[in-house]
Amino acid sequence: MKIIDAHSHIDYITHLHQPDVVGTVCCATDESQWAKLLDLMRQDKNIYGAFGIHPWFIDSVFDDFEGRLFKLLQSDSFYMIGEIGLDKYKPDMDKQLDVFIKQFDLAVKLRRTVFLHCVGAWDKILHVLKQYKLSDLPIIVAHGFNEKENILQNLLRYDNIYFSVNKIDVYGGKCRIDQIPNNKILVETDGKSDVNMKNLVNQISQLKNESDIDKIIFYNTQKVISNGQIK
Ligand SMILES: [Zn+2]
């Protein structure tokens, strides 16, 4: 089995720990991590970097961070954007929105995949998406996806949104993992060493009764990490 972890962080490079994992998407969470991530990527070509500022760390933002992010992204057409988003349970939604939109704008301008953190703010995210032409939207990965079915159905209207999961247990009216279409599903650890990627893929395979799901997920992930270059 060949798996790429679609969402981890710089302190857990999944393919160094799990034999079936051949690559890791590493998301920076604030600007201080950008240089560290670049360093790691220079040493290991199986690390796929996403650069950005996480909604939990908007306090770390200083002047013209988006200018520096733009420059960094321009230096390599494979660099992606993440982890960015909105979180209803964290302070200062206005600033979160401002930081998110500045970064999302860059993703649209440069056509880069976005790794999205969204907690309780899908209405706001959808409102932002509607400001753009559908054909201008980049690939968006809804990470740690675990939402109600109506949210899934709303998001499935967007052909460029993918759903990355790190567990298959659902409760409290959440959608079942097998409701996520095969061509939209990804797997991730979110940097947690207790997520066994091979077990996760096997569980999804059983749930979906699809023996080739590992190959399908691998292909989906390649599409995402190529910023949609692979069709
Ligand atoms: Zn994360």
Boltz pocket constraint, residues with backbone or C-beta under 6 A from the ligand:
constraints:
  - pocket:
      binder: B
      contacts: [[A, 7], [A, 8], [A, 9], [A, 27], [A, 83], [A, 190]]
      max_distance: 6.0
